[in-house]
Amino acid sequence: MPRLHAEAALFCLAWIALAIAAAAMGSIWLGILFSGGLAILLMPLSATIISKTENLNLERQVRWGLLILAALALFLYLQFAP
C-alpha cells in the first residue's frame, strides 16, 4: 500500500473545508459550485503543467494558489452578497 503524502492530504482537507464553509455560510449550491468548480479547473490544469513541464513544485504552487483564490472569492462573495 502506498504511503500517505501529508501535503496532498492537507490540500484535500482544505478543499473539503472550503466546500463545507461555502455550503454552510452561503447555500448548498454554492458548496457544490466550489467543490465541482475547483475539480473542473484544477484537474486539467495540474495535468497540463505536469505533462508539459514535469515541474511538481510549479504544479503545487498553482494548486494551492487556485485554492487560495477560491477562498478569497468565497470571502468576497459572502461580504458583498445581498
Phi, psi and omega in degrees: 000131181292151181283156181278129177269120186298320182293320179292320178295320178296320178298315179298318178295321178294320179296315178297317180297320179295317179294320178293319178297319178296319179291320183286320184268336180253267176205169179298326180292326177293321176297318178295319178299316180292319180292308181290321181296319177296321180296317182294325179278318190286317185297308179294326180296314178297316180297320179295315181297315183292319183287328182271322185249337186056027181260102183289330178293320177297317179298318179296317179295318179294318180299310180291324178298319178295321177294320178294320176297322178295319178295320177295319178297319177296316179300313180294321178298316181291332179286322189247001179287146179290000000 
